[in-house]
Amino acid sequence: MLAATLFSTPSWAQDHVTVGVGAIVAPAHQGADDYRVIPIPAIDIESGPIYANINDGVGFRVVNTPG
C-alpha cells in the first residue's frame, strides 16, 4: 500500500478545464417582492503546476499538497 502511494501520479499532473455558469436568485432588496438573477461564473483550469479558478485566482503550485 505504501509503494502505491509513493509512486502514484501527482494530482497536479492531471490537466483539466472546467467552465460553467451558475445563478443566484435573490430579492432585489430586503423585504422586496421582486427578485433578481445574479449569474456566477465557474472556472477551474489546471495545467501542470499552473492553475486558475474563481476561489484561488491564478498561480503556480511550488509545493504539491494533497487535497
Summary of the structure (lengths in Angstrom):
residues: 67
radius of gyration: 18.9
end to end distance: 19.1
largest distance: 60.6
contacts: 111
relative contact order: 0.23
helix: 12%
strand: 49%
